[in-house]
Amino acid sequence: MNMAEVWLKNNNIIDIQSIDKEKTRSTLLATEKKNGDLYTQVYFFTFYGKDGKSFDVITQSDATTEECSASEVNVFLVSKHEINH
């Protein structure tokens, strides 16, 4: 379970048990080295409910090679987007 799933659950958007894990997609959008072994990472997730609904979420957090989350996670629920290429 990742922080995006927890955020969706905690905000009563979707019950984690109703997420179709096999369809979940994640894409690393950006990573930036800060200092030492610390990186800022931005991910785009698409979660699919077993009812067919989808939820797009962007997360931003700091991470190291040892620890996937070295900071609190900022989570953004995307209500609408357009991809042109």
Helices and strands as residue ranges (DSSP letters): H 3-10, G 16-18, G 21-23, E 25-35, E 38-48, E 54-63, E 74-78
